[in-house]
């Protein structure tokens, strides 16, 4: 092997070690939330003893012992810190993780394979929060999330409006003119439709933007790249071939923060879900109430009902707080003309 090739492989291994170390620390924090005490000397001896016993040249048992002494010591420190956990859909580097990191320095993002896993983990108390995308300025509502919010019993306690900038990422050494296939989440592919077409690339849907970047880094498919956040270039050791490949410079995704508990403080925005009778003017009656009370609606979305074909649930966001008199009157008025009315939450909005 030539020195350049050896160094490239070392870089790939370092990237894998970095990712695995982060995952190990996250699992340590999660373990600390369920075990009775942080210190478990017998478990520590078993872990280090087992690893030392497996050590053969060039791995020295003494080195392995010292290394894991440091790793375990750092794990225990993190457990004592009492971090909160926020779940997002996707792999490390997904835009959901970017949104999580905008909320609070004491919130640790946790990747989940799908949106259902986020909601399930929050409901069961495994995570303190979930951060999920509800709508995109270019492509509209993220329907699976709308279903989970309207059909579930979790609360919205905050939101993040995140400017989305996509980058074209490839494994080392692949020039842009040789990219024939591009992988990403269907939403991201749709947000970059013009760029993909203009460069005569074949779009291939993937379960996640960051997942596509991770696959490109690991498998290095010929002539292939990923569309994802530029953060993924550092995480997975990829080259950034082009930044800002989204079609609209105003491309924004709204993420909502979900929790099993209602927000205690006042907010400046509310969300509700409900159904109406299947008759002409039923929805108009509801909307007129908000108009009469001088309440500004910021979103109204129809979510097809899974239990009643042809019927819909509605998600509505509006400015205000449930403690305000006009908001209280409006909710009281519309209760008689809706079914399943539920206040999802009153919360604060952050523009990022």
Secondary structure, DSSP 8 states (H G I E B T S, - for coil): --HHHHHHHHHHHHHHHHHHHHHHHHHHHHHHTTSS-S--HHHHHHHHHHHHHT--TTS-HHHHHHHHHHHHHHHHHHHHHT-EEEEEESSTT-HHHHHHHTT-TTEEEEEESSHHHHHHHHHTTS-SEEEEEEEETTTEE-HHHHHHHHHS--EEEEEEEEE---EEEE-TT--GGG--EEEE-HHHHHHTHHHHHHTT-EEEE-S-HHHHHHHHHHH--TTEEEEE-THHHHHHT-EEEEE--SS-TT-EEEEEEEESS--SS--SEEEEEEEE-SSTTHHHHHHHHHHHTT--EEEEEEEE-SSSTT-EEEEEEEES-TTSHHHHHHHHHHHTTEEEEEEEEEEEEEE-
